[in-house]
């Protein structure tokens, strides 16, 4: 949870309870039913949690889980009392072997590093500036096995921004990740990002072009989720599939 430590102590427990209720609902809504059975594998981090699930759920944790989670957080924001803190989340999805019964291993550590990375925090800044309550970092392994493999019906590669995940106090950690801010086109997210050397990473158009002409027909048939992002100035940017349409700002 963004800025959880700034919540008054008396409101920390109720806010966390609200998040737990949201997550339980969204897991069920996404068809992921083993969460209750794996209760011992849920690691409480105070301002969040690590959920250990069977690898077969990797695709559902990307689509539809992330979109459902963003929508549920949006409903919470609309209905919360003015005195209740907002809930805005950074999330990560990663896969790898863990050692039972405590489910320890590098995969859990890397999932935490992804969610704490500069890339995830910069994506969260883009989300907050555009009124979106969620920013997610999907590991390259999960991205290749789910999105790029065609296992996410609503989400395609053009809905993600490639970046490099780094953590300030973990100099040995440097991993490719794919950022997803539900409702925002990657072109809106990318200006918030740097690759650690001050350069802005290339957007999905550049990566698509690099794949070559053999993939062109497939890309033309992709039906992406309609996304809208508000940029600075009097302009609007809408993504429909791979195409970006600019025009006068609309209310």
C-alpha positions in Angstrom: 0.0 0.0 0.0 1.3 3.4 -1.0 2.0 5.6 2.1 0.7 3.0 4.5 3.2 4.2 7.1 1.6 7.7 7.0 -1.8 6.4 8.0 -2.7 7.2 11.6 -2.1 4.2 13.8 -5.8 3.8 14.7 -6.7 3.5 11.1 -4.0 1.0 10.0 -5.9 -2.1 11.0 -9.3 -1.1 9.4 -7.5 -0.1 6.2 -5.6 -3.4 6.0 -8.9 -5.2 6.7 -10.5 -3.4 3.8 -7.6 -4.5 1.6 -7.9 -8.1 2.7 -11.6 -8.1 1.9 -10.9 -6.6 -1.5 -8.3 -9.2 -2.3 -10.5 -12.1 -1.2 -13.2 -10.9 -3.4 -11.0 -10.4 -6.4 -9.3 -13.8 -6.1 -12.7 -15.4 -6.2 -13.8 -13.2 -9.0 -10.7 -14.2 -11.0 -11.4 -17.9 -10.6 -8.4 -18.4 -8.2 -9.9 -20.6 -5.5 -6.9 -22.1 -3.7 -6.0 -18.9 -1.7 -8.0 -20.1 1.4 -6.4 -23.6 1.2 -3.0 -22.0 1.1 -3.5 -19.7 4.0 -0.2 -20.8 5.6 1.6 -19.5 2.5 0.3 -16.0 2.8 3.1 -13.8 4.2 1.9 -10.7 5.9 4.2 -7.7 5.2 2.2 -5.2 7.3 1.5 -2.8 4.3 0.8 -5.8 2.0 1.2 -9.5 1.6 2.9 -12.2 -0.4 0.5 -14.9 -1.8 2.0 -18.2 -2.8 -0.2 -20.0 -5.4 0.2 -22.9 -7.8 2.0 -21.9 -11.0 -1.0 -22.8 -13.1 -2.6 -19.6 -11.9 0.1 -17.3 -13.3 -2.0 -16.2 -16.3 -5.1 -15.5 -14.2 -2.9 -13.4 -11.8 -2.2 -11.2 -14.8 -5.6 -11.4 -16.6 -8.2 -10.9 -15.2 -6.9 -10.4 -11.7 -5.0 -7.1 -12.2 -7.9 -5.4 -13.9 -10.4 -6.7 -11.4 -8.2 -5.5 -8.6 -7.9 -2.0 -10.1 -11.7 -1.9 -10.5 -12.3 -3.0 -6.9 -9.9 -0.4 -5.6 -11.7 2.2 -7.7 -15.0 1.2 -6.2 -13.5 1.4 -2.7 -12.2 4.9 -3.5 -15.7 6.1 -4.6 -17.4 4.7 -1.5 -14.9 5.3 1.3 -15.6 7.9 4.0 -13.6 11.1 3.7 -11.9 10.2 7.0 -10.8 6.8 5.6 -7.4 6.6 3.9 -7.3 5.8 0.2 -5.8 2.4 -0.9 -3.3 2.6 -3.7 -1.2 -0.5 -4.5 1.9 -1.6 -6.1 1.8 -5.3 -7.1 4.1 -7.8 -8.7 3.6 -11.2 -10.3 6.6 -13.6 -10.5 7.0 -17.4 -10.7 9.7 -19.8 -9.5 10.3 -22.8 -7.1 9.9 -22.4 -3.4 10.8 -24.7 -0.6 7.9 -26.0 1.5 6.6 -25.8 4.1 7.7 -22.2 4.7 7.8 -21.4 0.9 11.2 -19.8 1.0 13.3 -19.1 -2.0 14.6 -16.6 -4.5 11.2 -16.4 -6.2 9.6 -14.8 -3.2 12.5 -12.5 -2.7 12.4 -11.3 -6.3 8.7 -10.8 -6.1 9.3 -8.4 -3.2 12.1 -6.7 -5.1 9.9 -6.2 -8.1 7.2 -4.5 -6.1 9.8 -2.3 -4.3 11.7 -1.5 -7.5 12.2 2.0 -9.0 10.2 0.9 -12.0 7.2 -0.1 -10.0 7.4 3.2 -7.9 7.6 5.3 -11.1 4.6 3.4 -12.6 2.8 4.2 -9.3 3.5 7.9 -9.8 2.0 7.7 -13.2 -1.0 5.9 -11.8 -1.6 8.4 -9.0 -1.2 11.4 -11.3 -3.9 9.9 -13.5 -6.3 8.8 -10.8 -5.5 5.0 -11.1 -5.2 3.0 -7.8 -2.9 0.2 -9.1 0.5 -0.2 -10.8 1.8 -3.7 -11.4 5.2 -5.1 -12.4 5.1 -8.5 -14.1 8.4 -10.4 -14.3 9.8 -11.2 -17.7 9.4 -14.9 -17.0 5.7 -14.6 -16.2 5.2 -12.1 -19.1 6.7 -14.5 -21.7 4.7 -17.5 -20.3 1.4 -15.7 -20.1 0.9 -12.5 -22.2 3.4 -13.3 -25.0 2.2 -16.9 -25.0 -1.4 -15.8 -25.6 -2.8 -16.9 -22.3 -4.3 -13.5 -21.3 -7.4 -13.0 -23.4 -7.9 -9.3 -22.7 -4.3 -8.1 -22.2 -1.7 -8.1 -25.0 1.9 -7.0 -25.2 0.9 -3.4 -26.3 -0.8 -2.9 -22.9 2.5 -3.2 -21.0 5.6 -1.0 -20.8 8.9 -2.8 -20.7 11.3 -1.5 -18.1 14.2 -2.6 -15.8 13.6 -3.3 -12.2 16.3 -2.1 -9.8 16.2 -1.6 -6.0 18.5 1.0 -4.4 19.8 -1.1 -1.6 20.1 -4.3 -3.8 22.9 -3.5 -6.3 22.9 -7.1 -7.6 19.3 -7.0 -8.6 18.6 -5.9 -12.2 15.7 -7.6 -14.0 13.6 -6.9 -17.0 9.9 -6.4 -16.0 6.7 -5.3 -17.8 4.7 -2.6 -16.2 0.9 -2.5 -16.3 -1.2 0.4 -15.1 -4.9 -0.5 -15.8 -6.5 2.1 -17.9 -3.3 3.9 -18.9 -1.6 3.5 -22.2 2.2 2.7 -22.0 2.8 6.1 -23.8 1.5 7.8 -20.6 3.6 5.6 -18.3 6.9 5.8 -20.1 7.7 9.5 -19.4 7.8 8.6 -15.7 10.5 5.9 -16.2 14.2 5.8 -16.5 16.4 2.8 -17.0 18.9 3.7 -14.3 21.1 5.7 -16.6 18.7 8.6 -17.1 17.3 7.2 -20.4 13.7 6.5 -21.0 13.1 2.9 -22.1 11.6 2.3 -25.5 7.8 1.8 -25.7 5.8 -1.1 -27.1 5.9 0.4 -30.6 9.7 0.1 -30.8 9.7 -3.4 -29.4 7.0 -4.5 -31.8 8.9 -3.1 -34.8 12.0 -5.0 -33.7 10.3 -8.3 -33.9 10.2 -8.1 -37.7 7.7 -8.4 -40.5 6.9 -12.1 -39.8 4.8 -10.9 -36.8 3.0 -8.0 -38.5 -0.2 -9.8 -39.5 -0.6 -11.2 -36.0 -0.2 -7.7 -34.5 -2.8 -6.2 -36.9 -5.4 -8.6 -35.6 -4.8 -7.9 -31.9 -7.8 -6.5 -30.1 -6.5 -4.7 -27.1 -8.3 -3.3 -24.1 -9.4 0.3 -24.7 -7.2 2.5 -22.5 -7.2 6.2 -21.9 -4.5 8.3 -20.2 -4.4 11.9 -19.4 -1.2 13.6 -20.2 0.0 17.1 -19.4 -1.5 20.0 -21.3 -4.8 20.1 -23.1 -4.6 16.8 -24.9 -6.0 13.3 -24.6 -4.5 10.0 -25.5 -6.5 6.9 -26.2 -5.2 3.4 -26.9 -7.4 1.0 -29.0 -5.3 -2.0 -29.8 -1.9 -0.8 -31.0 -3.1 2.6 -32.3 -2.9 5.8 -30.4 -5.4 8.6 -31.2 -4.7 12.2 -30.0 -7.2 15.0 -29.9 -8.7 17.8 -27.8 -9.2 17.0 -24.2 -12.6 15.8 -23.3 -14.3 15.8 -19.9 
